[in-house]
């Protein structure tokens, strides 16, 4: 996985710079996200791995499926460059890294909170405010539940993971006892 992210990084940076220069961060985000999801379909995967299609044909097929009128010239050019370098399958990773760059530019971070039980609205608000203060960024929170946590929460914000779950604490205790 690290190899894919390493390969995707220069393309994501170039796409981000093009979007920033054009003042179209949101539009590029939508286009990259959609194109990335299209490349993950089984049918498109077969087409992208088919040696019977030229690079140009693969890129054009992807553009046609995404809707040529929905894509700007910049992203179409990116697709042709990716096809030429046999990197069209990297679009999901490129979109992911683009989103990280966009969030950094906007001083925002997406935070995932997984709890053992549904969080009340005031609990979510308090966690959001605490994370906003700690990270010094705007925080966009998504919550989900996982009963296997037994209790507590796991918070993921980019590379930061805070495991305050009972399951996590029990695992740490077991590790300490076994060493």
C-alpha positions in Angstrom: 0.0 0.0 0.0 2.8 2.4 0.8 4.2 1.8 -2.7 0.9 2.9 -4.3 0.8 6.0 -2.2 4.3 6.8 -3.1 3.5 6.4 -6.8 0.3 8.5 -6.5 1.9 11.4 -4.6 3.4 13.4 -7.5 0.2 13.1 -9.5 -1.9 14.2 -6.5 0.4 17.2 -5.9 0.3 18.2 -9.6 -3.5 17.9 -9.6 -3.8 19.9 -6.4 -1.5 22.6 -7.8 -3.6 22.8 -11.1 -6.8 23.0 -9.1 -5.4 25.7 -6.8 -4.1 27.7 -9.7 -7.6 27.5 -11.4 -9.4 28.2 -8.1 -11.3 25.0 -8.5 -10.4 22.8 -5.5 -14.0 21.6 -5.0 -14.6 20.8 -8.7 -11.3 18.8 -8.9 -12.2 17.0 -5.7 -15.5 15.9 -7.2 -13.9 14.8 -10.5 -11.0 12.9 -8.9 -13.3 11.2 -6.4 -15.7 10.1 -9.1 -13.0 9.0 -11.5 -11.3 7.1 -8.7 -14.5 5.2 -7.9 -15.1 4.4 -11.6 -11.6 2.8 -11.9 -12.5 0.5 -8.9 -15.4 -1.1 -10.8 -14.7 -4.6 -12.0 -15.6 -3.8 -15.6 -13.2 -0.8 -15.7 -10.5 -2.9 -14.0 -10.7 -5.4 -16.8 -10.5 -2.7 -19.4 -7.5 -1.0 -17.7 -5.6 -4.3 -17.5 -6.5 -5.4 -21.1 -3.3 -5.2 -23.2 -5.5 -5.1 -26.3 -6.3 -1.4 -25.6 -3.8 1.4 -26.2 -3.1 3.9 -23.5 -5.1 6.5 -25.3 -8.0 4.1 -25.7 -8.0 3.3 -22.0 -7.9 7.0 -21.0 -10.6 7.8 -23.5 -12.8 5.0 -22.3 -12.5 6.2 -18.7 -13.3 9.8 -19.8 -16.3 8.5 -21.7 -17.6 6.5 -18.7 -17.1 9.4 -16.4 -18.9 11.7 -18.8 -16.6 13.9 -21.0 -18.8 16.9 -20.4 -18.4 16.5 -16.6 -14.6 16.6 -16.7 -12.4 19.7 -17.4 -9.5 19.7 -19.7 -7.0 19.5 -16.8 -8.3 16.2 -15.5 -8.6 14.8 -19.0 -5.0 15.6 -19.5 -4.1 14.0 -16.2 -5.9 10.8 -17.3 -4.0 10.7 -20.5 -0.7 11.1 -18.7 -1.7 8.4 -16.1 -2.6 6.1 -19.0 0.7 6.8 -20.8 2.6 5.9 -17.6 0.3 2.8 -16.9 -1.0 4.5 -13.7 -4.7 4.9 -14.3 -5.3 2.4 -11.5 -3.8 4.9 -9.1 -6.8 7.3 -9.4 -8.3 6.2 -6.0 -5.0 6.9 -4.2 -4.5 10.1 -6.1 -8.0 11.3 -5.1 -7.3 10.3 -1.4 -4.0 12.3 -1.3 -5.6 15.2 -3.1 -8.3 15.3 -0.4 -5.5 15.4 2.2 -3.8 18.3 0.5 -7.1 20.1 0.1 -7.9 19.7 3.8 -4.5 21.0 4.7 -5.0 24.0 2.5 -8.4 24.6 4.0 -7.0 24.1 7.6 -9.6 21.3 8.0 -9.4 17.6 8.9 -11.8 14.7 8.6 -12.2 12.9 11.9 -13.8 9.4 12.3 -15.1 8.6 15.7 -16.0 4.9 16.3 -17.8 4.2 19.6 -19.2 1.2 21.3 -22.6 2.9 21.6 -24.3 5.7 19.7 -23.0 9.1 20.9 -25.4 11.8 22.0 -25.3 15.0 20.1 -23.7 16.9 23.0 -21.0 14.2 23.4 -20.2 14.5 19.7 -20.1 18.3 20.0 -17.8 18.2 23.0 -15.4 15.8 21.2 -15.5 18.0 18.1 -14.6 21.1 20.1 -11.8 19.3 22.0 -10.3 18.0 18.7 -10.6 21.4 17.1 -8.6 22.9 19.9 -6.0 20.1 19.9 -5.5 19.9 16.2 -5.9 23.7 15.6 -8.0 23.0 12.5 -11.7 22.9 11.5 -12.9 19.4 12.2 -15.4 17.4 10.1 -16.7 14.5 12.2 -18.3 11.3 11.1 -19.4 8.8 13.8 -20.1 5.1 13.7 -20.7 2.4 16.2 -18.8 -0.9 16.8 -20.1 -3.0 19.7 -16.9 -5.0 19.7 -15.2 -2.1 21.4 -17.1 -2.9 24.6 -16.8 0.7 25.7 -15.0 4.0 24.9 -14.1 5.4 21.5 -11.5 5.3 18.8 -10.7 8.6 17.1 -8.9 8.8 13.8 -7.8 12.1 12.3 -5.4 11.5 9.4 -2.3 9.7 10.9 -3.4 10.4 14.5 -5.2 7.5 16.2 -6.5 7.8 19.8 -7.7 4.5 21.1 -9.7 5.0 24.2 -11.7 1.8 23.8 -12.0 -0.9 26.4 -10.9 -3.4 23.8 -7.7 -1.4 23.1 -6.9 -1.1 26.8 -7.4 -4.8 27.4 -5.1 -5.6 24.4 -2.4 -3.3 25.9 -2.8 -5.0 29.3 -2.5 -8.4 27.7 0.6 -7.4 25.8 2.2 -6.0 29.0 1.4 -9.2 30.9 2.9 -11.4 28.1 6.2 -9.5 27.8 
